[in-house]
Structure formats: C-alpha cells, structure tokens
Amino acid sequence: MRLRPLFAALLLCLVLLPTRAAADGTATTIDECLAAGDVWLLVIDDADTTRANQCVGTPESGEAALAAGGMAIGYGKGILICTLDGYPDRCPSASSGDYWTYFHADASGGWDYSDSGAQGYRPPAGSVEGWCYTGGDARRCELPSLDEVRQLPVTANAAVALPSGTPWALIGTAAGLAAVVVVLVLLARRRSSGPSGALGGR
C-alpha cells in the first residue's frame, strides 16, 4: 500500500519534466522558449554567420543572456562590448564604425534598437535578444525577422562565465569607495568646525 504514493510521485515528476526543461532554457524552438516565458538569443556577425540561436532561460541581464548562450564577451573602453564569441578577434583601437548592435523583440516580431546597455537591461519573460555586427559602410546591421529566425539552425552552445571584474562591478566598487571617502571628509569637516572649549577665565 505504501508503494502507491511513491508511484504517484514518480508519475508527477515524469509529467513535469518537459515543462521544467523549457523553464531551464532547453527548449529546442523559439516558440517553445517564448511560450515557457524564457528568453531567446540570436547573434549574427557581418558575414551572416549565426553564432547563437537558442533559448537561454531567464537571464538577469542582456549580458547574462550572452553568457548563457555561450558568447564570450570582450570589452573596449568603458562598458562597451566590442567582441562577442571572439569576433572580431580584437577590439578596434579607434572608432571605425564597426560595432556590435543590440536589439530586442517580443513574440509578435519586430526588432527595436536598444537604448540600454546589456549590463543594465533585464530581458522580459518571453522576449528575444538580438545582436548583429555592423561592419564596413553599413549604418546599422539588420536582423532577420522572427519567421526567418525560425528557419535558422538552432545552436546548443554551452554557457560561459561572465568576465571577472566586469565594468559594472568595477564601477560599483569605485562608487562605493567614493561614497565612503565623501562621508569621511564630511565627518572630518564637522569635527574641525565644531565649538571649541573656552580658554582661561576672567
């Protein structure tokens, strides 16, 4: 009699497995991924090579979505992402007009140029993150429509770690140190400008 609850639990686990797989970013199609409330990542370079086209789960930022999709990130000056997946092989030494361009889309289609950096943007559930490389004389690269994305081969890139000491981490640390210095300076000024004791008497 005690085996019945065990069998029931096993059956429940088998029923839930497909749903859990989709929630972990292992959906094999863009429609499955978005329907599960996950995020899809598309990365295409200027040679039309699809470097990533896969479900990446529920990343906390656009940067985390890239890492979940196996895209190693290289930074240029400040917080500018200048290489993805080793492309180009190095960050441009000067502004050449070549850069990775960042877009967002939802299940209804239509790409929107991102006005936020990947570090500070959190992809909504059921959305698509898109990157394409603008090179040469192009003003801005163009990503394929979502119908065309459905026809592209799906990748299965293993996740990579975010670079240690990413720019936002360094900036946050610097801001914290600066705040501490400001507080110490204010305290020192208050002490030096406080009332001094009376000297001598009548």
N, C-alpha and C positions, 0 to 999 in steps of 0.2 A: 504493500500500500504506500510505503514511503517513496517508492520509485516514481509515482505519478507526478508529484511536484517537480522532481528532477527532470523528467521528460518534458514537462510543460515549459520549464525554464530553458531547456535546450532548443525547443521549437521556437520560443520567443526570440532567442538570440539569432537563430537562422533567419527569421523574418526581418529582423532589424539590421542584419549585416549589409545589404545593399544600400540602405539609407545612410548608414554610418560611413560607408566607403565614400559616398558622394560628399558627405559633410567634411571628410578629411582631404578633399581636393583630388580624389582619384577618379572622378567622373571622366569618361572617355570621349564625351562630346560636349560641345559648348552649350547645347540646350539642356543636357542633364546637369551640367555645372551650375548654370544660372538658375534653373528651377530649384536646385538644392540650396540656393542662397549663397553660393560660393562665388569666387572671382575668377575670371578667365584672363590669361595673359597672352598677348601677341607681341612679338618682337621681330621686326623685319629690317634688314640693312639695305643700303642703296644698290646692292646687286640682286635684290629681291630674294635673298636667302632667308628662309624662315628659321630663326634661331630659337624661338619659343612659341608654342601654340598649344597651351594646356591649362588645365584647372589648377589653381594654386591655393585652394582653401579659403580661409578668411584672414588675410594678412592685415596687420595693424597699420600699414603704410604702403605707399607705392613702392618704396624702397624694399620693404619686406616682400612684396609681391614679386619683384625681380629676383630676389634671392631664392624664394620658394620655387621659381621657375628655372633655376639653375644658371641665372645670369650673374656672373662675377662683375662687380661694379668698380670702375676706376673714376677717381675724382680729379678735376682740374683745379682751377683757382676757386677758393671759397667752397661752396657746396655744389658746384656744377658737376653733373655726371657727364663725363666725356668719353668713356668707353664702357661697352656692355659686352660680356662674353668674349673679351679680348679683341673687340672691334671698335674703332680701328686699333692697330697694335700699340699705339701710344696716344696720349692726349696732345692735341695741337699745341705747338709752342706759342702760336699767335692766333688772333681771331681770323679764321679763314672762311667763316660762313658755313663750315661743316659741323654739324652737331646732332645729338640725339633729341628727337622731338617727341613730346609727351601728350597723349590724348586719353580721353575717357569716352565710354559709350555704355548704354544700357541695352536691355534685350530688344527694345524697339528699333535699335540701329541708329546710325548717325553719329559720327565722331565729333567730339568737342575738344578743341585745343585747351590744354590745361593751363590755368593761370596760377597754379600752385606747384611748388616743388614736390618731388616724390617723397622727400623726407617728412614733409608736414601734411601730406594728403592721406586720408584714410578712405580706401575704396569702399563704397556702399555694397551691401549684400546684393548679389545678382547683377553685378556690373562687369565691364570689360576694361582692362588696362591695355593701352596700345602704345607702342614705341616704334618709330621708324627713323632711319638715319637720313638726314638732309645733307646731301653732298653735291659738290660741283656748283653749277649755276642755278640749281633749284632754289626757289624762295622758301619753300616748305614741302617736305615729303607728304605723300598721301597714302593712307592705309586702305586696304581693300574693304569693301562692305562686309557686313556680318554674313550675308549669304555666301560671299566669296570665301570668307574665313572658314565656313563650314566645309568647303571643298579642299582646304589645305590639309596636308598630313598633320596629324596630332603628334606632338612631341611627348617624350617621357623623361625630361631632364631631371636629374637628381638635384635636390636643393643644395645650395651652397651657403656658407656662413656670410653674414654681413661683415664688411671690413671692420676690424677692431679699431676703436677710436675714430668712428665716422665723424664727419664735420659737425653734425648736430651735437654729438656727445662732447666734442671739444669745446664748441660754443657754449653749451650748457655749463660745463666746468668753469670756463673763463668767466661767464656771467655770475656764477655763484661766488667765485673768488673776488670779483669786483664788488659784489654786494657786501661781502664781509669787510673789505677794505674801507668802503664808504661808511659802514656802521662804526668801525673803529675810529675813523677820523672824526666823525660827529661826536662820539663819546669823549675823545681827547679834547675837542674844542669846548665842549660843555664844562669839562673839569677845569680847563685853563681859564675860562671866563667866569667861573663861579665866585661868590663873595669870599673875600679873604678876611682872616681874623684881624681884630683891632690890635694895633701895636702901641705899647706904652699906655700912659694914662694922663690925667690932668697934671 
